[in-house]
Amino acid sequence: MTEISDQNRSMSQNSPASVEDSRQRILLVTGLSGAGKTTALRVLEDLGWEAIDNFPIRLLGRLIPKAGNKGHGHPLAIGFDSRTRGFNPPDIIAQVRELSERDDLLVTTLFLDCTSGELERRYNETRRRHPMAHGRPVRVGIQAERELLEPLRSWADAVVDTTEFATNQLQQDIRERFADTAPQDMSVIVSSFGFARGTPPLADLVFDMRFLDNPHWVPELREQTGLDEAVGEHVRTDPAFEQAFGQIRDLLMTLLPRYQAQGKSYVNIAFGCTGGRHRSVFTAETMAQALREAGFSPTVLHRNLGSRAADQIEGPPS
């Protein structure tokens, strides 16, 4: 659920991210502890904002460029909450009001809220200490912080209630608000690897190509790799290759645009075979070419291409 204060509703509706707007954008991100401030700042950073968390808010005036300076840099997101040194809501509001009067700045305040019951559940689940509980029950700390932050909540241009949000839903909400600075291209990595040497930990999608006939057991192909034409021909002529490859390609053509729409910055597509030198390498290269033809610009990595060919790794011949 999102609330926008009436006095600043026009600011939210008139896109502050307008391409023609040359003002330095300042976004103040605050709210209840556990409501999602860190998540919001990470998304903003991915979108091209310069993000600073737990900034001593009394120094805000020193951080902002002086009036008349030309050539503003990236938009600036500043996170702070009740744990921030020198935190005093009335003083903060006074500083923000003064900065908002400058015609070279566009200052917006985002407040992340959440029901007390859900915050208590989150703290109990993670077993973290609430910063204002001071040895008392979590709910006492939450209530004390809510009362302290009420002036900021009332002042904020936008209030986002994260009670019903999973992490990815909050991320999507922040992207929808501030994605005008997001990179237009999603980085796609197509990689090959050998299962005998471990599965890559950062792969988003893993396809096992060990169902294909293994070139390792063809003597003249053993020392070659999937980059060699003869190995590629051997893999391609396997009766299962064309159908499986086509199905994987169609799946990727469905998934990649949806990942991009969700704001995903990187997608690592990994193809594996036993040793990581033949079947996975050829499939990765072939898929990368198919993606290029579809308008993507994949980076290709072969983790185990230089590894030694070994019968013990490849297992018995089929």
BAVONU-263395 format. One line per 5 residues: number of its first residue (from 1); their letters; for each residue x, y, z of N, C-alpha, C. Coordinates in steps of 0.1 Angstrom, whole numbers, always signed. Each point is the difference from the previous one (the first is absolute). Layout:
N
NUM	a	X:Y:Z:X:Y:Z:X:Y:Z ~ ...
***
This chain:
318
1	mteis	+8:-12:+0:-8:+12:+0:+9:+12:+0 ~ -4:+11:-8:+8:+12:-1:-9:+12:+3 ~ +5:+9:+8:-7:+13:+2:+9:+11:-4 ~ -6:+10:-6:+7:+12:-4:-7:+12:+7 ~ +8:+8:+7:-6:+11:+7:-6:+10:-9
6	dqnrs	-12:+6:+3:-7:+9:-9:+9:+12:-4 ~ +7:+6:+10:+8:+12:-3:+11:-3:-10 ~ +4:-12:-2:+11:-3:-9:-4:-10:-11 ~ -13:-2:-2:-5:-9:-10:+4:+4:-14 ~ +0:+13:-2:+4:+4:-14:+14:-3:-3
11	msqns	+9:+1:+11:+14:-3:-2:+2:-15:-5 ~ -8:-9:+5:+1:-14:-3:-6:-2:-14 ~ -10:+7:-4:-6:-2:-13:+8:+6:-11 ~ +6:+12:+3:+8:+6:-10:+14:-6:+1 ~ +3:-9:-9:+11:-8:+0:+13:+7:+4
16	pasve	+5:-2:+12:+13:+7:+4:+12:-5:-8 ~ -3:-10:-7:+12:-6:-8:-1:+5:-15 ~ -8:+10:-2:-1:+5:-14:+14:+2:-6 ~ +1:-4:-13:+13:+1:-6:+4:+15:-1 ~ -10:+9:-1:+3:+14:-2:+2:+7:+13
21	dsrqr	-2:-7:+11:+2:+6:+14:+15:-1:+3 ~ +7:+12:+1:+14:+0:+3:+3:+1:+15 ~ -10:+0:+8:+2:+2:+15:+7:-13:+5 ~ +9:+2:+10:+6:-11:+7:-11:-7:+9 ~ -1:-13:-2:-10:-7:+7:+5:-6:+13
26	illvt	-7:+3:+11:+4:-5:+13:-12:-8:+5 ~ +2:-13:+4:-11:-8:+5:+4:-4:+14 ~ -8:+4:+10:+3:-4:+14:-9:-12:+3 ~ +7:-11:+4:-7:-13:+3:+1:-3:+14 ~ -12:-1:+7:+0:-2:+14:-12:-9:+3
31	glsga	-3:-3:+13:-11:-8:+3:+3:-9:+13 ~ -9:-9:+3:+2:-8:+11:+10:-11:-2 ~ +8:-3:+10:+10:-10:-1:-6:-14:-3 ~ +5:-6:-11:-6:-13:-4:-10:+2:-11 ~ -3:+12:-4:-11:+2:-11:+6:-1:-14
36	gktta	+13:+0:-1:+6:-2:-14:+9:+11:-5 ~ +5:+8:+8:+8:+11:-4:+13:-5:-8 ~ +7:-9:+6:+12:-6:-6:-3:-5:-14 ~ -11:-8:-1:-4:-5:-13:-3:+11:-10 ~ -7:+10:+4:-3:+11:-9:+13:+7:-5
41	lrvle	+9:+2:+9:+13:+7:-4:+8:-9:-10 ~ +0:-13:+2:+7:-9:-9:-6:+1:-14 ~ -13:+0:-1:-7:+1:-13:+4:+14:-7 ~ -1:+10:+8:+4:+13:-5:+14:+1:-6 ~ +9:-7:+8:+14:+0:-5:+1:-8:-13
46	dlgwe	-8:-10:-1:+0:-8:-13:-6:+9:-11 ~ -8:+9:+3:-7:+8:-10:+9:+13:-4 ~ +12:+1:+6:+9:+10:-4:+0:+12:+10 ~ -7:-1:+11:+1:+10:+11:+13:-2:+8 ~ +5:+11:+5:+11:-1:+10:-7:-1:+14
51	aidnf	+1:-12:+6:-7:-3:+12:+9:+1:+13 ~ -4:+7:+10:+7:+1:+13:-9:-4:+11 ~ +4:-10:+8:-9:-4:+11:+6:+5:+14 ~ -9:+2:+9:+3:+4:+14:+9:+13:+0 ~ -4:+9:-9:+8:+12:-1:-4:+10:+12
56	pirll	+10:+6:+6:-3:+9:+11:-8:+12:-5 ~ -13:+0:+2:-9:+9:-7:+3:+14:+3 ~ +6:+3:+11:+4:+14:+4:+10:+6:-10 ~ +7:-9:-7:+10:+5:-10:-6:+0:-14 ~ -13:-1:-1:-7:+0:-14:+4:+12:-8
61	grlip	+0:+12:+6:+3:+12:-7:+14:+0:-6 ~ +10:-7:+6:+13:+0:-5:+2:-10:-12 ~ -10:-10:+0:+1:-10:-11:-6:+5:-13 ~ -10:+9:+1:-7:+5:-12:+9:+10:-7 ~ +1:+0:-13:+8:+10:-7:-6:+14:+3
66	kagnk	+9:+10:+0:-4:+13:+2:-8:+6:-11 ~ -9:+9:+3:-8:+6:-11:+9:+7:-10 ~ -4:-2:-13:+7:+6:-11:+11:-10:-6 ~ +2:-11:+6:+10:-9:-6:-6:-7:-12 ~ +8:-1:-10:-5:-6:-13:+5:-15:-1
71	ghghp	-7:-7:-9:+4:-14:-3:-3:-9:+12 ~ -12:-2:+4:-3:-9:+11:+3:-14:-5 ~ +4:-8:+10:+3:-14:-3:-13:-9:+1 ~ +3:-12:+5:-11:-10:+1:-10:+5:+11 ~ -13:-4:-1:-9:+3:+10:+4:-6:+13
76	laigf	-3:+6:+12:+5:-4:+12:-11:-5:+10 ~ +2:-13:+5:-10:-5:+9:+7:-1:+14 ~ -6:+5:+10:+6:+1:+14:-9:-8:+9 ~ +5:-10:+6:-8:-8:+10:+4:+4:+14 ~ -11:+1:+8:+3:+3:+15:-13:-5:+7
81	dsrtr	+2:-3:+13:-11:-4:+9:+4:+3:+14 ~ -8:-5:+9:+2:+3:+14:+14:-3:+6 ~ +7:-9:-7:+14:-4:+4:+10:+10:-4 ~ -3:+9:-9:+9:+10:-6:+4:+10:+11 ~ +13:+3:+1:+5:+10:+10:-7:+13:-3
86	gfnpp	-4:+7:+11:-6:+13:-1:-14:+0:-6 ~ -7:-12:+1:-13:-1:-5:-10:+8:+8 ~ -7:+10:-6:-10:+8:+6:-10:+4:-11 ~ -12:-6:+0:-9:+3:-11:-3:+15:-2 ~ -3:+8:+10:-3:+14:-3:+12:+7:-7
91	diiaq	+12:-3:+5:+12:+6:-7:+2:-4:-14 ~ -3:-13:-3:+1:-6:-13:-10:+7:-9 ~ -12:+2:+4:-11:+6:-8:+4:+14:-3 ~ +6:+7:+9:+4:+14:-2:+11:+1:-11 ~ +10:-10:+1:+10:+0:-10:-5:-3:-14
96	vrels	-9:-10:+0:-6:-4:-13:-8:+12:-6 ~ -8:+7:+8:-8:+11:-4:+9:+11:-6 ~ +11:+2:+6:+9:+10:-5:+6:-4:-13 ~ +4:-12:-1:+6:-5:-13:-10:+0:-11 ~ -13:-3:+3:-10:-1:-10:-3:+14:-6
101	erddl	+3:+10:+7:-2:+14:-6:+10:+4:-11 ~ +11:-8:-1:+9:+3:-10:-5:-5:-14 ~ +2:+9:-10:-6:-4:-13:+10:-9:-8 ~ +12:-3:+5:+9:-9:-7:-1:-14:+6 ~ -9:-2:+10:-1:-14:+6:-14:-5:-1
106	lvttl	-2:-13:-1:-13:-6:+1:+1:-10:+11 ~ -5:+3:+12:+2:-8:+12:-13:-7:+3 ~ +0:-13:+1:-11:-9:+3:+3:-8:+12 ~ -10:-3:+8:+1:-8:+12:-9:-13:-2 ~ +6:-11:+2:-7:-13:-1:+0:-7:+14
111	fldct	-11:-3:+5:-1:-6:+13:-6:-14:-2 ~ +8:-10:+6:-4:-14:-1:-7:-4:+13 ~ -12:-4:+0:-8:-3:+11:-3:-15:+0 ~ -5:-5:+12:-4:-14:+1:-8:-1:+13 ~ -9:-9:+0:-8:-2:+12:+9:-6:+11
116	sgele	-3:+3:+13:+8:-4:+11:+0:-15:+1 ~ -11:-7:-3:+0:-14:+1:+9:-7:-10 ~ +1:+5:-12:+9:-5:-10:+14:+3:+4 ~ +3:+12:+5:+14:+3:+4:+4:-9:+11 ~ -8:-3:+9:+3:-9:+12:+3:-14:-6
121	rryne	-8:-4:-9:+2:-13:-6:+14:-1:-7 ~ +3:+10:-7:+13:+1:-7:+12:+0:+9 ~ -1:+7:+11:+11:+0:+10:+1:-13:+7 ~ -11:-6:+4:+0:-13:+7:+6:-11:-10 ~ -4:+1:-12:+5:-10:-10:+15:+1:-2
126	trrrh	+5:+12:-1:+15:+2:-2:+8:+0:+13 ~ -7:+1:+11:+6:+1:+13:+9:+12:+2 ~ -3:+11:-8:+8:+12:+2:-6:+8:+11 ~ +8:+9:+6:-4:+9:+10:-6:+13:-6 ~ -11:+4:+5:-6:+13:-5:+9:+11:+7
131	pmahg	+3:+10:-8:+9:+11:+5:-5:+8:+11 ~ -13:+0:+2:-6:+8:+11:-7:-9:+11 ~ +3:-13:-1:-6:-9:+11:+8:+1:+13 ~ +13:+1:-2:+9:+1:+12:-3:-10:+11 ~ +0:-13:-5:-2:-11:+10:-15:-3:+3
136	rpvrv	-9:+9:-5:-14:-2:+2:-6:-8:-12 ~ -13:-5:+1:-6:-7:-12:+1:+8:-12 ~ +1:-7:-12:+1:+7:-13:-12:+9:-2 ~ -12:-3:+4:-11:+8:-3:+1:+14:+7 ~ +7:+0:+12:+1:+13:+7:+10:+9:-9
141	giqae	+10:-6:-5:+9:+8:-8:-6:+5:-13 ~ -9:-8:-6:-7:+4:-12:-9:+11:+2 ~ -7:+0:+12:-10:+10:+3:+8:+13:+3 ~ +11:-1:+7:+7:+12:+3:+6:+7:-13 ~ +5:-8:-9:+5:+5:-13:-11:+6:-8
146	relle	-12:-6:+0:-11:+5:-8:-4:+14:+5 ~ -1:+2:+13:-3:+13:+5:+11:+10:-3 ~ +12:-4:+0:+11:+9:-3:+0:+5:-14 ~ -4:-10:-9:+0:+3:-15:-12:+6:-5 ~ -11:+1:+8:-13:+5:-6:+1:+13:-7
151	plrsw	+8:+10:+5:+1:+13:-7:+6:-2:-14 ~ +10:-9:-2:+5:-3:-13:-10:-7:-9 ~ -7:-9:+6:-10:-7:-8:-10:+10:-6 ~ -5:+9:+9:-10:+10:-5:+6:+10:-10 ~ +13:+2:+1:+7:+10:-9:+3:-6:-14
156	adavv	+3:-13:+0:+5:-7:-12:-8:+2:-12 ~ +6:+1:-12:-7:+2:-12:-7:-13:-4 ~ +6:-12:+3:-6:-13:-3:+2:-9:+12 ~ -10:-8:+3:+1:-10:+11:-4:-13:-7 ~ +10:-10:+1:-3:-13:-5:-1:-10:+12
161	dttef	-11:-6:+0:-3:-10:+11:+5:-14:-5 ~ +10:-6:+6:+6:-12:-5:-5:-12:+7 ~ -11:+1:+8:-6:-11:+8:-2:-13:-9 ~ -6:+2:-11:-4:-11:-9:+11:-3:-10 ~ +11:+7:+0:+10:-1:-10:+10:-11:+3
166	atnql	+3:-9:-9:+12:-8:+0:+11:+8:-5 ~ +13:-4:+2:+11:+9:-4:-1:+3:-14 ~ -3:-9:-9:+0:+3:-14:-11:+9:-4 ~ -11:+0:+8:-11:+10:-3:+4:+14:+3 ~ +7:+2:+11:+5:+13:+4:+10:+5:-11
171	qqdir	+9:-9:-4:+10:+3:-11:-7:+5:-12 ~ -11:-7:-4:-7:+4:-12:-7:+13:+2 ~ -5:+3:+12:-7:+13:+2:+10:+11:-1 ~ +12:-2:+6:+10:+11:-1:+5:+2:-15 ~ +1:-11:-7:+4:+1:-14:-10:+8:-8
176	erfad	-13:-3:+2:-11:+7:-7:+0:+15:+2 ~ +4:+4:+12:+1:+14:+4:+12:+7:-6 ~ +11:-7:+0:+13:+7:-3:+8:-6:-11 ~ -6:-8:-9:+7:-8:-10:+5:+8:-12 ~ -3:+13:+0:+3:+8:-11:+15:+1:-2
181	tapqd	+8:-3:+10:+15:+1:-1:+6:-14:-2 ~ -9:-10:-1:+5:-14:-1:+7:-3:-13 ~ +10:-8:+0:+7:-4:-13:-11:-7:-9 ~ +1:+3:-12:-10:-6:-9:+3:-14:-4 ~ +12:-4:+1:+4:-14:-3:+2:-9:+12
186	msviv	-5:-12:-1:+3:-9:+11:+12:-9:-5 ~ +9:-2:+10:+12:-8:-4:-3:-15:+0 ~ +2:-6:-11:-2:-14:-1:+13:-8:-2 ~ +2:-9:+9:+13:-8:+0:-4:-14:-4 ~ +6:-6:-10:-2:-14:-4:+14:-7:+3
191	ssfgf	-1:-10:+9:+12:-7:+4:-1:-15:-1 ~ +12:-6:-1:+1:-15:+0:+8:-4:+12 ~ -3:-12:+5:+8:-5:+11:-1:-16:+1 ~ +8:-5:+8:+0:-15:+2:-6:-4:+13 ~ -10:-8:+0:-6:-4:+13:+11:-7:+9
196	argtp	+9:-7:-6:+11:-7:+8:+8:+10:+8 ~ +0:+12:-4:+8:+11:+7:-9:+10:+7 ~ -12:-4:+3:-9:+8:+8:-10:+9:-8 ~ -12:+2:+5:-9:+9:-7:+3:+14:+3 ~ -1:+9:-9:+3:+14:+2:-10:+6:+10
201	pladl	+4:+7:+11:-9:+4:+10:-9:+12:-4 ~ +4:+8:-10:-8:+11:-3:-9:-1:-12 ~ -1:-12:-5:-8:-2:-12:-15:+1:+3 ~ -8:+7:-8:-14:+2:+1:-8:-12:-6 ~ +5:-4:-11:-6:-11:-8:+11:-10:-3
206	vfdmr	-2:-13:+3:+10:-10:-3:-7:-11:-8 ~ +7:-3:-11:-5:-11:-9:+11:-11:-1 ~ -5:-12:+2:+9:-12:+1:+0:-6:-14 ~ +12:+0:-7:+1:-5:-13:+6:-14:-1 ~ +0:-7:+12:+7:-13:+0:-9:-11:-6
211	fldnp	-12:+3:-5:-8:-9:-7:+5:-2:-15 ~ +9:+9:-4:+6:-1:-14:+12:-10:+0 ~ +2:-5:-12:+12:-9:-1:+13:+7:+2 ~ +8:-6:+8:+12:+7:+5:+12:-2:-10 ~ +5:+12:-5:+11:-1:-10:+13:-4:+7
216	hwvpe	+1:+0:+13:+12:-4:+6:+4:-15:-3 ~ -10:-8:-3:+3:-14:-3:+2:-3:-14 ~ +1:+11:-8:+4:-2:-14:+15:+5:-1 ~ +9:-10:-2:+14:+3:+1:+5:+13:-7 ~ -5:+2:-12:+5:+12:-8:-6:+13:+6
221	lreqt	-10:-1:+8:-7:+12:+5:+4:+3:+15 ~ +7:-9:+6:+2:+1:+15:+8:+12:+3 ~ +10:+4:-7:+9:+11:+4:-6:+13:-6 ~ -10:-1:-9:-6:+12:-5:-11:+5:+10 ~ -6:+11:-3:-10:+6:+9:-13:+4:-9
226	gldea	-10:+5:+7:-12:+4:-6:+2:+12:-9 ~ +11:+6:+0:+3:+11:-10:+5:-5:-13 ~ +3:-13:-1:+5:-6:-12:-12:-5:-8 ~ +2:+2:-14:-11:-4:-9:-4:-15:+1 ~ +10:-8:+1:-3:-15:+1:-8:-3:+12
231	vgehv	+3:+5:+11:-8:-2:+13:-14:+5:-2 ~ -1:+12:-5:-13:+6:-2:-9:-9:-9 ~ +6:-5:-11:-8:-9:-9:-4:-12:+7 ~ +9:-6:+9:-4:-12:+7:-12:+3:+9 ~ +1:+11:+7:-11:+3:+10:-13:+3:-8
236	rtdpa	+1:+7:-11:-12:+4:-7:-7:-12:-6 ~ +7:-10:-4:-6:-12:-7:-6:-9:+10 ~ +2:+2:+13:-7:-8:+10:-15:+2:-3 ~ -8:-11:-1:-15:+2:-3:-7:+8:+10 ~ +5:+1:+12:-7:+8:+11:+3:+15:+0
241	feqaf	+11:+4:-7:+5:+13:+1:-10:+11:-5 ~ -4:-1:-12:-8:+10:-7:-13:+3:+8 ~ -7:-10:+4:-13:+2:+7:+3:+6:+14 ~ +9:-5:+7:+3:+5:+13:+5:+15:-1 ~ +9:+2:-9:+5:+14:-2:-11:+10:-3
246	gqird	-9:-4:-9:-11:+8:-4:-9:+3:+12 ~ -3:-10:+8:-8:+3:+12:+6:+9:+10 ~ +13:-2:+2:+8:+9:+10:+0:+14:-6 ~ +2:+2:-13:+1:+13:-6:-14:+7:+2 ~ -11:-8:-3:-13:+6:+1:-3:+4:+15
251	llmtl	+5:-8:+9:-2:+4:+14:+7:+13:+4 ~ +12:+1:-5:+8:+12:+3:-6:+12:-7 ~ -6:-1:-12:-6:+11:-6:-13:+5:+7 ~ -6:-10:+8:-11:+4:+8:+5:+7:+13 ~ +10:-6:+6:+4:+4:+13:+8:+14:+0
256	lpryq	+9:+1:-9:+9:+12:+0:-7:+13:+0 ~ -10:+2:-9:-8:+13:+0:-7:+2:+13 ~ -5:-11:+6:-7:+2:+13:+10:+3:+11 ~ +12:-6:+0:+10:+4:+10:+3:+15:-2 ~ +2:+4:-12:+3:+14:-3:-11:+10:+6
261	aqgks	-12:-4:-3:-11:+8:+5:-1:+1:+15 ~ +5:-11:+7:+0:+0:+14:+12:+8:+6 ~ +9:+5:-9:+11:+8:+5:+12:-8:+3 ~ +1:-12:-4:+12:-9:+3:+12:+6:-8 ~ +11:+2:+7:+12:+6:-6:+8:-11:-8
266	yvnia	+1:-12:+6:+8:-10:-6:-7:-13:+0 ~ +2:-8:-11:-5:-13:-1:+11:-9:-5 ~ +3:-11:+8:+11:-9:-3:-6:-13:-4 ~ +1:-4:-13:-5:-12:-5:+11:-10:-2 ~ +0:-11:+7:+11:-9:+1:-3:-13:-7
271	fgctg	+8:-5:-8:-1:-13:-6:+11:-9:+5 ~ -4:-12:+5:+10:-9:+6:+0:-13:-7 ~ +12:-6:-1:+2:-14:-4:+10:-6:+11 ~ +5:-12:-3:+8:-7:+10:+13:+8:+3 ~ +8:+2:-10:+13:+7:+2:+0:+14:-3
276	grhrs	-10:+6:-7:-1:+14:-4:+9:+4:-11 ~ +3:-10:-9:+9:+3:-12:-7:-2:-13 ~ -10:-8:-1:-6:-3:-13:-14:+4:-2 ~ -10:-8:+5:-14:+2:-2:-5:+14:+5 ~ +4:+3:+12:-4:+13:+6:+6:+12:-7
281	vftae	+12:-1:-5:+7:+11:-7:-7:+3:-13 ~ -3:-11:-8:-6:+2:-12:-14:+5:+1 ~ -8:-5:+10:-14:+5:+2:+0:+14:+4 ~ +9:+4:+9:+1:+14:+5:+3:+9:-12 ~ +10:-3:-8:+3:+8:-12:-12:+1:-9
286	tmaqa	-6:-11:-3:-12:+0:-9:-11:+8:+6 ~ -3:-1:+13:-11:+8:+6:+4:+15:+0 ~ +12:+3:+2:+4:+14:+0:-3:+6:-14 ~ +3:-7:-10:-3:+5:-14:-15:+2:-2 ~ -8:-10:+5:-14:+2:-1:-5:+12:+7
291	lreag	+6:+3:+12:-5:+12:+7:+4:+12:-7 ~ +12:+0:-6:+4:+12:-7:-9:+3:-12 ~ -5:-10:-6:-9:+1:-11:-14:+5:+4 ~ -3:-2:+13:-12:+5:+6:+1:+14:+6 ~ +12:+6:-1:+2:+13:+5:+7:+2:+13
296	fsptv	+4:-11:+6:+7:+1:+13:+15:+1:-3 ~ +8:+4:+10:+15:+1:-2:+6:-9:+11 ~ +0:-13:-1:+5:-8:+11:+15:+0:+1 ~ +5:-2:+12:+15:-2:+3:+1:-15:+1 ~ +10:-6:-6:+2:-15:+1:+12:-3:+8
301	lhrnl	-1:-9:+10:+10:-4:+8:+1:-16:+1 ~ +12:-5:-1:+2:-15:+0:+9:-3:+12 ~ -6:-4:+11:+7:-2:+12:+11:-11:+0 ~ -3:-11:-7:+9:-11:+1:+6:-4:-14 ~ +0:+10:-9:+5:-3:-13:+14:-5:+0
306	gsraa	+9:+6:+9:+14:-4:+0:+3:-11:+9 ~ -10:-7:+6:+3:-11:+9:+5:-12:-8 ~ +7:-9:+7:+6:-12:-7:-11:-10:-2 ~ +0:-6:-12:-9:-11:-3:+4:-12:+8 ~ -9:-6:+7:+3:-11:+9:-11:-10:+0
311	dqieg	+3:-13:-2:-10:-10:-1:-7:-2:+14 ~ +8:+2:+11:-6:-1:+13:-11:+10:+2 ~ +1:+12:-6:-10:+10:+2:-12:-3:-9 ~ +3:-4:-12:-11:-2:-9:-9:-12:+3 ~ +5:-9:+8:-7:-12:+2:+0:-10:-11
316	pps	-7:-11:+1:+0:-11:-10:-6:+5:-13 ~ +5:-5:-11:-6:+3:-13:-14:-5:-1 ~ -9:+7:-7:-13:-5:-2:-1:-11:-10
***
